[in-house]
Amino acid sequence: MLLDQDSGPTREYFEEAVALSRRLDLDEEIVALVPKLIENGKVLAPHLRAMLRHPKAVDVELTGVAQEKIYPYNSASMIRVSALQAIGEFPEKFWLDYLDHATFRMLQAGDGRIYVMQTMLEHSPRIK
């Protein structure tokens, strides 16, 4: 579970994360569980393009295994340890602000799939 100063996890987030991690534990294809991160009511992440200039966010209603490659932020993501080990852990050649994009791209390069949680978390530099 990756937590940072940008997102404030809620009770609902933890409840869903625990329930999903138990339910999906044996499904090795699922490499990560990610919440939808919102700011001012708009979904920021995950998004559908790796490009940062014009990202297109996933639909706010999307929940479940993403049918295409998506690009979450690290904030409040849960990554399967064995999947992270399989890609050689976090790539050190990327700066911190791009690490999430590089990591999730690598996790999905093979058969890795990402599960988008129902939970939406406020993502803001003002959260402490």
N, C-alpha and C positions, 0 to 999 in steps of 0.2 A: 504494500500500500504506500503510495507516494503522496505526501502532504507537503504543502508549502504555504507561504504567507498570503497567497492570492485567493484562496478558497477556504470557506468555513464549512467543514462537514457537519451535517445535521444528524439527528437521531434516525431519521428516515433513511439517510444514506447508509449509516452503519447497519441498520436492520436489513436493508436490501442487499448490501454487500455480503453480509454473513449468510443470508439465505441463498443467494446466488452461488457463492463460493462452495457451499455444501452441495447444492443441486448439480453444479457443473464440474465438480471435483474430478471426476473420471473422464471427462471429455477433453482429452489432450489437445484437440483442435482449437479450443478456446484458449487464446494466449493472454487475454486481458479483459477486464471488466472496467468500463469507463462511464462516468456520469455525463450528463449534458451540462456544460458550463454556460451560464447566462450572465449577461450584463445589460442592465436597463431593459429587461424583458426580452432580449434577443439572444438566440443561441450563438455562442462564439465557437464552441467546439463540442464534439468533433466536427470537422469539416471534410468536404469531399475532394478537395484539391490540396496538393502539397505546397502550392504557391502561397506565400504569405500576403502578397499584395491584393489579391482578389479572391479570398477564400469564400466558398459557398458552404454554409452550415448545413448539417443534416436537418431533416424535418423535426420539429419539436415533438411530434408524435412517435418518432422512431424509437422502438424498444425491441431488444432481442439481438440476434446475431446479424451483424451488418452483412448485406449481400454483396457489397463492393468494398474496395479498400477505402478506409477512412483515416483521418488524421486527428487523433485526440491530442489534448494537452496532457502533460504528466499529472497535473493537479488532480488529486483524489482518484487517480487510476490505480487499479490493482493488476499487477503483472504476474503471471505464473512464473515462478522461480526457474523451473526447468526450461521454459521457453526462453527466458533471458539468458540462461547459461548456454543454451543451444546456439545463440547468436554471438556468443563471446562477451556477454554482459553489455553494459552501456558503452557505446563507442566514444572513446576519449578524444577523437580528432574533431569533435563538434563542440562549439561553444554552448554554454548552458541554455541560452534562449532558443536554440535549434535542436537541442538534444532529444526532445520529445518527438519531433518530426522524423529524425533519423532513426530513433529506436523503433517507433511504430511502423515505419517503412520496412525495416529489417525483420520485425516480427511477422509481418504479413507477406514477406517475399516468397515464402513457401506456401504451406497450407494453413498458416496461422489465421485465425478468425477472431474478431473483436466483438464482444457483447456490449451493446449500448444499454445502460441502465435506464430505468424509468426516472430515477432521481435527477432533479435539476438543482445545481448549486450555484449560488451567486459567485461570480469570479470578479474580483476587484482588488486593485492594489491598496485599497483603503481597509480591507479586512485585516485584523490583527489577531 
